[in-house]
């Protein structure tokens, strides 16, 4: 199975629903060790994404167009660090899939890798800094492994999502070294990173849409 | 023509207040602000930053100062979206927000080129620079 433009749009709409569903929870997590706006910011961004998708002509768009539209909308509307970070992730993913009309498992792995590399380049975070990189890097590794074993798009995304969710949970004991939470020093320990958590939700939504 | 300044802050009031302070000794300099989100709430806006860059860069270049790390991320993204020719002369400078803005504005006001204005902002962090930091005890 591979993912066409309609499939990509459906997956992004699923992400928007998930973000809306977890809006309050993400904001609460961010209140513990951040500036307390992550859920609101992402929800505002994905609400704008959905209204842009409503105006998209799916008959002429390719998956890369959808990813680019998501990127530019998030950059313009999120209003916190998550805007440029998620925006850059989607922008790099869009560039990596090029003019492909459907995305197969290999394309998904390439897109995820490009997205992770974009976030690292933008935010300069390394693994273990208690950021979304701690969800994305295990996701890329798991996706590569799954694709290497011959998994389809749905299975690749499921593997990536589960690894991202585990990676997000594993940020709990870490001390933040990037972002607003890093000002808290030792006190940032004991809470999961909001950006890693939302990254996990995002990938779970993509996986559920691909397998639905 | 002078080098312009872009002040990126999470707060509209913070950016506007700093523009007023920095503008006192630099009346000839365009100090464009991008503070908060469009609706006035706290955050940094790609659109407001892009608009402020267009306002501050008259062709001689501009430097951009920011208050917090996520402002840097949004600013860096905005600069990347500029035409390459303009992106080369819009420089994000990691300098103390208030002291750097005042120091850079004066460097621009006295006719400094882009390089001198960047140096003006960076000098604000040095103990020998303007701003009286020499008085800070060891």
Interface residues (C-beta under 8 A of the other chain):
Chain A: X35 X37 X41 X75 X76 X79 X80 X81 X83 X84 X85 X87 X88 X122 X123 X178 X179 X180
Chain B: X37 X41 X42 X43 X44 X45 X46 X47 X68 X69 X70 X73 X74 X76 X77
